[in-house]
Amino acid sequence: MDKRDNIEAVNRMQQFIGSHLDCPISLHDLAGASGYSPWHSARLFKELTGRSPFDYIRALRLSRAALRLQDRPDRVIDVALDFVFGTPEGFTRAFSREFGQTPKTFRSNPHPVRLFMPPPIRESLEHDRGGHLMSETQKPASVFVQVVDRPARKLILKRGVKATEYFTYCDEVGCDIWDVLTGIKDALYEPLGLWLPPHLIRPGTSEYVQGVEMPANYAGPVPEGYEIIDLPPCKLMVFQGEPFEDEQFGQAIADLNAVMDRYNPELYGFRWADDDAPSFQMEPQGYRGYIAGRPVRPVS
């Protein structure tokens, strides 16, 4: 059987699942979407996604439910029924196993949790860096996604001239910016590489900058040659790849960027909102995987 046919079959099953999460889904339904027998459909699905169809469906439903509880004042019982959990008790048990807390606790104090992100089967299996088919033994990497709320804050940044990514930025302003940013006291997080939305780009300066976020009331010193700007509250969809060997950082970045480029945030009820805030990348560190993020808004 042709590998491309298998990939297309699993993609059809993924699409069917994504559009029927609020309905019961049987193996025969998936077989109808794939065009193969139920047994063969289940085997292909697990081979190419790393999960059985029903593990995959449950994880995706729980992630959608977490986002519903985070963004809307719905009752737990209504969320459970909307995502086809037979009883609130069964939903609570499944949610607690997945996220380490009950739905009621999460709704009263929502905070970032690791959401299940369906793996991009087609591209990760069809092409390696040279554009050739990958081997049967290679599996799609796991990528985790979470949506986080960022409050109003300030950003201390150093602009470039025409840079659109890290390497051209270093050519323009040098590679010691990170050290300066790391030394700024009272920073909220570690320094970031950022892609500014058009309204934050000054004439004659670059889209890509490096900076560090500060509290909204920060009134401390700003290094010479840097500036400080205000950032409004926003939501960010944050992607985290698998750990990697440090010398493979370039491939780790390329792999995660490819996932983000293909990803449709409407799967979780959001849309891209690139004018709301900068997109960002964190320093690639192999032990934690490459991490990057892009602003989103709930789909109304």
C-alpha positions in Angstrom: 0.0 0.0 0.0 1.4 3.4 -1.0 2.6 5.5 1.9 1.0 8.6 0.6 -2.4 6.8 0.6 -1.9 6.0 4.3 -1.0 9.6 5.1 -4.1 10.9 3.3 -6.3 8.3 5.1 -5.0 9.5 8.5 -5.5 13.1 7.6 -9.1 12.4 6.6 -9.7 10.7 10.0 -8.1 13.7 11.8 -10.3 16.1 9.9 -13.4 14.0 10.7 -12.5 14.0 14.4 -11.9 17.7 14.4 -15.3 18.5 13.0 -17.3 16.0 15.1 -15.9 16.4 18.6 -19.4 17.2 19.9 -20.8 14.0 18.6 -20.2 10.3 19.4 -17.4 9.0 17.1 -17.1 5.3 16.4 -14.4 3.3 14.7 -16.8 2.6 11.9 -17.1 6.4 11.4 -13.4 6.7 11.1 -13.3 3.8 8.7 -15.8 5.6 6.6 -13.6 8.6 6.5 -10.4 6.7 5.8 -11.7 4.3 3.2 -10.2 1.3 4.9 -11.5 -1.4 7.3 -12.0 -0.4 11.0 -9.1 -2.6 12.1 -6.7 -1.2 9.4 -7.9 2.4 10.1 -7.1 2.0 13.8 -3.7 0.5 13.1 -2.7 3.2 10.6 -3.9 6.0 13.0 -1.8 4.8 15.9 1.2 4.2 13.7 1.2 7.7 12.3 0.0 9.7 15.3 1.4 7.7 18.2 -2.0 7.4 19.8 -5.0 5.2 19.3 -8.0 6.9 17.8 -9.9 7.0 21.1 -6.9 8.3 23.1 -6.5 11.0 20.5 -10.2 11.9 20.6 -10.3 12.0 24.4 -7.1 14.2 24.6 -8.5 16.6 22.0 -11.9 16.9 23.7 -10.3 17.5 27.1 -8.1 20.3 25.6 -11.1 21.9 24.0 -13.0 21.6 27.3 -10.1 23.3 29.2 -10.2 26.3 26.8 -14.0 26.5 27.2 -13.7 26.5 31.0 -10.9 29.1 30.8 -12.8 31.6 28.6 -16.5 31.1 29.4 -18.6 30.8 32.6 -20.1 27.5 31.5 -21.2 24.9 34.1 -19.0 21.9 34.3 -21.9 19.6 33.5 -22.7 21.5 30.3 -19.0 21.3 29.2 -19.0 17.6 30.0 -22.1 16.9 27.9 -21.0 19.2 25.0 -17.8 17.1 24.7 -19.6 13.8 24.9 -18.6 12.7 28.3 -21.3 10.4 29.6 -21.4 11.9 33.2 -19.9 14.9 35.0 -18.0 12.4 37.2 -16.4 10.7 34.3 -15.4 14.1 32.8 -14.0 15.1 36.2 -11.9 12.0 36.4 -10.6 12.3 32.9 -9.8 16.0 33.3 -8.0 15.4 36.5 -5.8 12.7 35.0 -5.0 14.9 32.1 -4.3 18.2 33.9 -3.8 17.4 37.5 -6.8 19.3 38.8 -10.6 19.1 38.7 -12.5 21.1 36.1 -14.2 23.1 38.9 -10.8 24.0 40.4 -9.4 25.0 36.9 -12.5 27.1 36.1 -12.2 29.1 39.4 -8.4 29.7 38.9 -7.5 29.1 35.2 -3.8 29.0 34.4 -1.8 27.7 31.5 -2.0 23.9 31.0 -0.4 21.8 28.4 -3.0 21.2 25.7 -2.9 18.3 23.3 -2.0 19.4 19.8 -2.7 17.0 16.9 0.5 16.1 15.1 0.9 17.3 11.5 1.0 14.0 9.8 1.2 15.0 6.2 4.3 17.2 6.2 6.2 15.5 8.9 6.0 12.2 7.1 6.1 13.2 3.5 9.2 15.3 3.4 12.6 15.5 5.0 14.8 18.6 4.6 15.7 17.5 1.0 12.1 17.0 0.0 12.2 13.2 0.0 9.9 10.7 1.7 11.0 9.9 5.2 11.5 6.4 6.4 8.7 4.2 7.9 10.5 4.3 11.3 10.4 8.1 11.6 7.4 9.4 13.7 6.1 12.9 14.0 7.5 14.8 16.9 5.3 15.8 19.8 4.4 19.5 20.0 2.5 20.9 23.0 0.4 24.0 22.8 -1.1 26.2 25.5 -2.9 29.5 25.5 -1.7 32.0 28.1 -3.1 35.4 29.1 -0.5 38.2 29.3 -1.3 41.3 31.3 -0.4 44.9 30.4 3.4 45.2 30.6 6.4 47.1 29.3 9.0 45.9 26.8 12.7 47.1 26.9 14.0 46.4 23.4 16.9 47.0 21.0 15.9 47.6 17.4 17.8 46.6 14.3 17.6 48.1 10.9 16.1 45.6 8.4 16.4 42.3 10.3 13.6 39.8 10.0 15.3 37.0 12.0 18.0 36.3 14.6 21.1 36.0 12.3 20.5 39.2 10.3 19.7 40.9 13.6 23.1 39.9 15.0 24.8 41.2 11.8 23.2 44.6 12.4 23.5 45.1 16.1 25.8 42.4 17.4 25.3 39.2 19.4 25.8 40.6 22.9 22.3 42.0 23.3 21.1 38.9 25.2 23.7 39.5 27.9 22.6 43.1 28.4 18.9 42.1 28.6 19.7 39.3 31.0 21.3 41.8 33.4 18.2 44.0 33.7 16.7 43.7 37.1 13.0 43.1 37.8 12.3 41.5 34.4 9.2 39.3 34.3 10.8 36.6 32.2 13.9 35.7 30.3 14.9 37.8 27.2 13.0 37.1 24.0 13.5 37.4 20.2 10.4 39.2 18.9 8.6 40.0 15.7 6.9 43.3 16.1 3.5 44.1 14.6 3.5 46.9 12.0 2.2 49.6 14.4 5.2 49.0 16.8 7.9 49.3 14.1 9.4 52.7 13.8 10.4 54.0 10.3 13.8 52.7 9.3 13.9 50.0 12.0 13.6 46.2 11.9 10.6 43.9 12.3 12.8 41.5 14.4 14.1 42.8 17.8 15.3 41.4 21.0 13.9 42.5 24.3 12.7 41.7 27.8 9.2 42.2 29.4 8.9 44.3 32.5 6.1 45.1 34.9 3.6 47.7 33.7 4.7 50.0 36.5 8.5 49.7 35.8 10.2 53.0 36.2 13.8 51.8 36.5 16.8 52.4 34.2 16.9 51.6 30.5 20.3 50.7 28.9 21.8 53.3 26.6 20.7 52.7 23.0 17.6 50.7 24.1 14.0 52.0 24.5 10.9 51.0 26.5 7.4 50.7 25.1 4.0 49.6 26.5 2.3 46.4 25.5 -1.4 45.9 26.1 -3.0 42.7 27.6 -3.3 39.9 25.1 -3.6 36.1 24.6 -0.6 34.1 23.3 -0.7 30.6 21.8 2.6 29.1 22.9 4.2 26.1 21.1 6.8 23.9 22.7 8.7 21.2 20.7 10.5 18.1 22.0 13.9 18.3 23.7 16.8 18.2 21.2 20.6 17.9 21.1 22.1 21.3 21.3 23.8 21.1 18.0 20.5 20.4 16.4 18.9 23.7 17.4 18.5 24.9 13.8 16.5 21.9 12.8 14.4 22.1 16.0 13.5 25.7 15.2 12.7 24.9 11.6 10.5 21.9 12.6 8.5 24.0 15.1 8.1 26.9 12.7 6.8 24.5 10.1 4.1 23.3 12.6 3.1 26.8 13.5 2.9 27.9 9.9 0.5 25.0 9.2 -1.5 25.2 12.4 -5.1 26.3 12.4 -5.9 27.9 15.8 -9.6 27.6 15.1 -9.2 24.0 16.2 -9.2 25.4 19.8 -11.6 28.3 19.1 -9.1 31.0 18.4 -7.8 33.0 15.4 -4.4 34.6 14.9 -4.2 38.2 16.1 -0.8 39.4 14.9 -1.7 43.1 15.5 -2.3 42.6 19.2 1.3 41.9 20.3 4.7 40.7 19.1 5.2 37.1 18.2 8.2 35.7 20.1 10.9 33.0 20.3 12.7 31.9 23.4 16.4 31.0 23.4 16.7 27.5 22.0 17.8 25.2 24.8 17.8 21.5 24.1 16.6 20.3 27.5 13.2 22.0 27.2 12.6 22.0 23.5 12.2 25.1 21.3 9.5 27.5 22.4 7.7 30.1 20.4 4.4 31.9 20.5 2.0 34.0 18.5 -0.9 36.2 19.6 -4.5 35.0 19.3 -8.1 36.1 20.0 -11.1 33.9 20.8 -13.3 33.3 17.8 -16.5 35.2 18.5 
